[in-house]
Amino acid sequence: MLLTVDLAFGAVLAVLLGVAVTVVAVARLRPPREVAVAGVRAAVQLAAVSLVIGWVVRAVPLLLLFLLVMYGVAVRTAGRRLTANRTWRWAALPIAAGVAPVVAALVLTGLVPVRGITLVPVTGILVGGALTATVLGGRRALDDLAARHGEVEAGLALGLAPRDARLEVARAGAADALLPGLDQTRTVGLVTLPGAFVGMLLSGASPLQAGAVQLFVLVALMAVQAVAVAVVLELVARGRLHRAEETTAG
């Protein structure tokens, strides 16, 4: 076992969370409460998932329901990070567009069996990657459009369609969302040993098997994140995702 879950484990976790909250507060990076709540929520959610996962792996309907809940939470989280109006629902599209084809291909080819013990972690990794790419790509695109609104207007004055004018401004910023995944893939094994690799080794797999699984995860993540960024950029360019205030008719 890698970690022993006891009082020392809880104490170390509490200290690390306290350090994160303190540093964020002193450096004024984010509201300290946001970091504290994130840590506590992670503990509660992982405890709940640890209890539920035993039931989920036994029945396909429960498995599909669990995956649907996972997807819904990701959509809501991404949407709230991108915009405060009703257009947050469009965050469902880039996440689904990135994850669904990859998971379908894995299941149809038999690489990942329809069993909770394998499908849940693989899908969770891909959904998490799509969530991160959607949030980073969407926020950078929306930020650039707000900061460089004059360039969009100039493009329109030159005869560009609204979509094309927004794309010219937002594309470079949105593309930066791919950098974390690209850097992780480039440096894997040299700088970091990611979770899938370490987990396979701890479970008794050979280094070759662990490396194959990790390579598979990294390449699948690159595909998922590329699709998610491309789709969220298109949604921003077409004005489907925006930050404009919505008014209610009186």
JOLINQUI-V644616 format. One record per residue. N is the residue number from 0. RES is the residue in one letter. BURIAL is # if it has 16 or more other ideal C-beta (glycine too) atoms within 10 Angstrom, else .. D_CENTER is the distance of its C-alpha to the mean C-alpha in Angstrom with 1 decimal. Layout:
N,RES,BURIAL,D_CENTER ; N,RES,BURIAL,D_CENTER
This chain:
0,M,.,28.1 ; 1,L,.,25.9 ; 2,L,.,26.0 ; 3,T,.,28.7 ; 4,V,.,27.6 ; 5,D,.,30.4 ; 6,L,.,31.5 ; 7,A,.,30.8 ; 8,F,.,27.2 ; 9,G,.,26.8 ; 10,A,.,28.7 ; 11,V,.,26.7 ; 12,L,.,23.4 ; 13,A,.,25.2 ; 14,V,.,26.5 ; 15,L,.,23.2 ; 16,L,#,21.6 ; 17,G,.,24.8 ; 18,V,.,24.5 ; 19,A,#,21.0 ; 20,V,#,22.3 ; 21,T,.,25.6 ; 22,V,.,24.2 ; 23,V,#,21.9 ; 24,A,.,24.9 ; 25,V,.,27.4 ; 26,A,.,25.4 ; 27,R,.,24.4 ; 28,L,.,20.8 ; 29,R,.,19.3 ; 30,P,.,21.2 ; 31,P,#,22.0 ; 32,R,.,21.7 ; 33,E,.,18.0 ; 34,V,#,17.5 ; 35,A,#,20.1 ; 36,V,.,18.7 ; 37,A,.,15.2 ; 38,G,#,17.1 ; 39,V,.,19.4 ; 40,R,.,16.9 ; 41,A,.,15.1 ; 42,A,.,18.6 ; 43,V,.,19.6 ; 44,Q,.,16.7 ; 45,L,.,16.9 ; 46,A,.,20.7 ; 47,A,.,20.5 ; 48,V,.,18.2 ; 49,S,.,20.7 ; 50,L,.,23.5 ; 51,V,.,22.1 ; 52,I,.,20.9 ; 53,G,.,24.5 ; 54,W,.,25.4 ; 55,V,#,22.4 ; 56,V,#,23.3 ; 57,R,.,26.8 ; 58,A,.,26.4 ; 59,V,.,24.5 ; 60,P,.,24.5 ; 61,L,.,22.9 ; 62,L,#,20.4 ; 63,L,.,19.5 ; 64,L,.,19.5 ; 65,F,#,17.1 ; 66,L,#,14.6 ; 67,L,.,15.2 ; 68,V,.,14.7 ; 69,M,#,11.3 ; 70,Y,#,10.4 ; 71,G,.,12.3 ; 72,V,.,10.8 ; 73,A,#,7.3 ; 74,V,#,9.5 ; 75,R,.,11.5 ; 76,T,#,9.2 ; 77,A,#,7.9 ; 78,G,#,11.6 ; 79,R,.,13.1 ; 80,R,#,11.5 ; 81,L,#,12.8 ; 82,T,#,16.2 ; 83,A,.,18.7 ; 84,N,.,20.5 ; 85,R,.,20.4 ; 86,T,#,18.5 ; 87,W,#,15.2 ; 88,R,.,15.7 ; 89,W,#,15.1 ; 90,A,#,11.3 ; 91,A,#,12.0 ; 92,L,#,13.2 ; 93,P,#,10.7 ; 94,I,#,8.3 ; 95,A,#,11.6 ; 96,A,#,13.1 ; 97,G,#,10.7 ; 98,V,#,10.6 ; 99,A,#,14.0 ; 100,P,.,16.3 ; 101,V,#,15.0 ; 102,V,#,15.3 ; 103,A,.,18.6 ; 104,A,.,19.9 ; 105,L,#,19.3 ; 106,V,.,21.1 ; 107,L,.,23.9 ; 108,T,.,24.7 ; 109,G,.,24.9 ; 110,L,.,22.6 ; 111,V,#,20.7 ; 112,P,.,23.1 ; 113,V,.,22.4 ; 114,R,.,22.6 ; 115,G,#,20.3 ; 116,I,.,20.8 ; 117,T,.,19.1 ; 118,L,#,17.1 ; 119,V,#,15.1 ; 120,P,#,13.8 ; 121,V,#,13.2 ; 122,T,#,11.4 ; 123,G,.,9.3 ; 124,I,#,8.3 ; 125,L,#,7.7 ; 126,V,#,5.9 ; 127,G,.,3.4 ; 128,G,#,3.8 ; 129,A,#,4.3 ; 130,L,#,2.5 ; 131,T,#,3.0 ; 132,A,#,5.8 ; 133,T,#,6.8 ; 134,V,#,7.3 ; 135,L,#,8.9 ; 136,G,#,10.8 ; 137,G,#,11.9 ; 138,R,#,13.1 ; 139,R,#,14.9 ; 140,A,#,16.5 ; 141,L,#,17.6 ; 142,D,.,18.9 ; 143,D,#,20.8 ; 144,L,#,22.4 ; 145,A,.,23.5 ; 146,A,.,24.9 ; 147,R,.,26.5 ; 148,H,.,27.8 ; 149,G,.,31.1 ; 150,E,.,30.0 ; 151,V,#,28.7 ; 152,E,.,32.1 ; 153,A,.,33.8 ; 154,G,#,32.1 ; 155,L,.,33.2 ; 156,A,.,36.7 ; 157,L,.,36.8 ; 158,G,.,36.3 ; 159,L,.,32.6 ; 160,A,.,30.9 ; 161,P,.,28.5 ; 162,R,.,25.5 ; 163,D,.,26.8 ; 164,A,#,27.5 ; 165,R,#,24.1 ; 166,L,#,22.6 ; 167,E,#,24.9 ; 168,V,#,23.7 ; 169,A,#,19.9 ; 170,R,#,19.2 ; 171,A,.,19.6 ; 172,G,#,17.3 ; 173,A,#,14.5 ; 174,A,#,15.1 ; 175,D,.,14.4 ; 176,A,#,10.7 ; 177,L,#,11.5 ; 178,L,.,13.6 ; 179,P,.,11.5 ; 180,G,#,10.9 ; 181,L,.,14.5 ; 182,D,.,16.0 ; 183,Q,.,14.6 ; 184,T,.,16.1 ; 185,R,.,19.2 ; 186,T,.,20.0 ; 187,V,#,19.1 ; 188,G,.,22.3 ; 189,L,.,23.8 ; 190,V,.,21.7 ; 191,T,.,19.4 ; 192,L,.,19.6 ; 193,P,#,16.1 ; 194,G,.,15.8 ; 195,A,#,16.6 ; 196,F,#,19.6 ; 197,V,.,20.9 ; 198,G,.,20.4 ; 199,M,#,22.4 ; 200,L,#,25.1 ; 201,L,.,25.5 ; 202,S,.,25.8 ; 203,G,.,28.7 ; 204,A,.,27.4 ; 205,S,.,29.1 ; 206,P,.,27.5 ; 207,L,.,27.6 ; 208,Q,.,25.7 ; 209,A,#,23.1 ; 210,G,#,22.7 ; 211,A,.,22.6 ; 212,V,#,19.7 ; 213,Q,#,17.7 ; 214,L,.,18.6 ; 215,F,.,17.6 ; 216,V,#,14.1 ; 217,L,#,13.7 ; 218,V,.,15.3 ; 219,A,#,13.4 ; 220,L,#,10.0 ; 221,M,#,11.9 ; 222,A,#,13.1 ; 223,V,#,9.9 ; 224,Q,#,8.4 ; 225,A,#,12.0 ; 226,V,#,12.5 ; 227,A,#,9.5 ; 228,V,#,10.9 ; 229,A,#,14.4 ; 230,V,#,14.1 ; 231,V,#,12.8 ; 232,L,#,15.5 ; 233,E,#,18.0 ; 234,L,#,17.3 ; 235,V,#,17.9 ; 236,A,#,20.9 ; 237,R,.,22.4 ; 238,G,.,22.1 ; 239,R,.,20.1 ; 240,L,#,17.5 ; 241,H,#,19.6 ; 242,R,.,20.5 ; 243,A,.,24.2 ; 244,E,.,25.8 ; 245,E,.,26.8 ; 246,T,.,30.4 ; 247,T,.,32.2 ; 248,A,.,35.6 ; 249,G,.,38.4
